[in-house]
Amino acid sequence: MYLKSKDVKNIELSDDRKKRVIEDIKEYFYKERGEEIGILAAELFYDFIIERIGAEIYNQGLIDAKKFLEEKADDIYGMMK
């Protein structure tokens, strides 16, 4: 099932994974931009990214997984010949 932009609220990470992502965002801003941002700013940036491109990333993951599985199925079918 592909997501549309309006469905991005369906993209949820576990609390632990979200905390790690938030820390990664804070670290990125510090290392790459020399800016120290707090948890709130990092969470707002995370929400912005999920809202703007989350569906695109999710859908590309589905496309990549489908391609991978099709290639493996072709490999299996080829061994059966």
URPE-V135514 format. One line per field, one symbol per residue. ss: DSSP state (2 for helix, 1 for strand, 0 for the rest). Layout:
BEGIN
ss->???
END
This chain:
BEGIN
ss->000022222200002222222222222222222000002222222222222222222222222222222222222222220
END
